């Protein structure tokens, strides 16, 4: 029997009509009304973080979830198992908050690897504690890692994160490379008037180390709700900033649902402004705001307290953990998850003209509370 849509803990504002119930006879997969199938699972293991990035949370932090509200290791194993074995999930990304602050993280990864030996398992981290744990994470079964790094300058890094931990993050990147957690990817958010002029230097640094840099447009997911499109550095601006030193050519590989548009990078000849020499590597740009890729989205998200979000910008959440803790059978969890994804909107509602014109309302949660 199909379980009806769970009651979301956050309701969308406005007069949006609820989608029709999911019809019977669909394949047992995370499909939505627009023909997309979610195969990429983003699962948050904690909402806690040891940085206070200005584009994510206030200086004094946020109120963390009580321990009993967060999924246990066993509950994570069961939910991931349902996703992989019943619903067609083909890759898993562990997120936070900051995953490394969870003391049983290595054990969680080892358990996931034991039950899913061929599943790609990646993780996004701020890198602060990575140097001490990189080898253990690799040994436990982590496949690769993404590290957030917005500046190579101590003062700017501290201004952005409100913590003087740049040296720790850089050490973490090197230890991840040494442990074989590759390809190591670096996520950078450019802030106008703060670190935007560092874009070419960040790319040169990444190319020298054979790590893939991905610039991410600042998204309206800050806890303070102070984001404005006017202050955001767009993908077009990022490409322009990089063009002072480099020539970007669109990667010939299919994007295949990936959030980042990738470019091959060549050095720019200072006198002719033409590309010179061999391809140095690649760079990615994730333009969720100005060049959205909703039409090929393949992600499903589970927050640290087991709420399903069909979209990073969703204002509706569906309780999977509560159902699990009530003693529900796996079939009921499958139905709840499928119902939640069937309700996925066609797009997040941001457009090129600005916010609000296409019905976008910023989620109540910040990025750290959702899981990126």
PyMOL commands that set and color helices and strands:
alter all, ss='L'
color gray80, all
select helices_A, chain A and resi 67-69+73-86+99-101+105-115+130-140+154-161+166-179+196-209+235-242+294-296+321-325+330-342+367-370
alter helices_A, ss='H'
color red, helices_A
select strands_A, chain A and resi 40-44+91-95+120-125+144-148+185-188+212-216+246-250+261-268+275-286+299-302+307-309+318-319
alter strands_A, ss='S'
color yellow, strands_A
deselect
rebuild
show_as cartoon
